[in-house]
Amino acid sequence: MAAVNGQGTLVKVAPGVYLNPFERRDIEPGEHGYVLLDDKGLARLGLSATQSKTLQRLDHCGLIKLYQITPRRKLLLLSSWEEHLKQVREDPEFWERPAMRRKWRVACLAM
């Protein structure tokens, strides 16, 4: 179930993690390429620095694609993120399916 704020519906990108699509910065619809997952890159996605672990778990689930470029730096394939957002927007029960809940639990244990 999606939560609602003053600007509209929040998107449940992961269990317990909701994204306000209006908080995204500097990303044009249909933009392709990569986002460096530093504080600025996370802010462009509408995420806080503390939510970088969520992206790692989504990658572990196979829902987005991250590339390790140095031991402490990762790139997010933006098209994979956009595809994930589209999936969870179109299917509000996405994270309620047993298979997805299992994948998420495994990803949490692996991190």
N, C-alpha and C positions, 0 to 999 in steps of 0.2 A: 504494500500500500504506500502510496506517495504522500509525503507531508506537504502542507500548504503554508506559505508565508505571505507577506503582504504583496509580493511581486508575482506570485503564481505558484505553480507546483514545483516542488523540489524533486530531483531525480535521484533514486536510490542506486548509486553506482556500485555499492558493495554493502554487505550486511552492516547496518548501523552507520553508514556513511552516505549522507545526502548532499547533493550538489545543487546550488542555485544557478541555473543556466545564465541568469542575468549578471552574475559576478565574473564571468569570463572576460578576459581582457586581451586585446590585440590578436585575436584569432578570428580570421575571416571564415565564413561558411565555405566548406570545400577546400580549405587550405591543406596542402600536403607538405610533407617534410617531417622534421624532427623538432622536438622540444628538449632542451637540456634541463634535467631535473634538479635545478638549483632553486633557490627561493623565488627568483624572478620567473622561471619557467613554471613552477608550481602555481604561482599567482596567476599566470596567464590562463591556466586550466581552471581557475576558481578554487584551488586547493591550498591548504596551509602547509607549511614546512613539516608539520607533524604527520601529515597524511601521505608522505612518500612511501611509507611501509605498505599502505593500501595498494599503491601502484605495483609494488613488488609482488604482492599477493595476487593481484589480478593477472600479472604476467605469469606467475606460477600456475594459475588456473588455465592459462592459454587464451585469455580473453583480450589481452592487449600484448603489444610487443615492445620490450625494453632491450636496449643494447648496452652492454657494459663497455665503456670506452677507456676508462682508467679504473684502478681499484675503488675509487670513491665517486666516480661520475658515471651517470647513465643518461641515455637518450631514449625518449619515447617516440615511437613511430606514431605520428599524429593521426594518420588515417585509421590505425587500429583503435585509438582512443575514441575517435568519432563514431566508428562502427559499434563499439561497446555502448556508447551513450545512446545511439539509435536503438540498439537492442533493448536496453532497459527502459527506455521511454515507451517503446511500442508494446512491451510486455511487462506490466507492473508486477506480475507474479514471478518474474524471472528468478529472484533469489529465494522464492518459496518452494521451488522444485527440489525434491530430495537429492537429485544428482548434483545440482549446483551447490546445495548446502554442504554436501560431502566434499566437493572440490574445494570449497572455501575452508572447511575444517582442516583438510590436508595441507593447504597453503599456509594456514595459521600455525600449524604444528611445525612446518618446515622452516619458518622464519625465526 
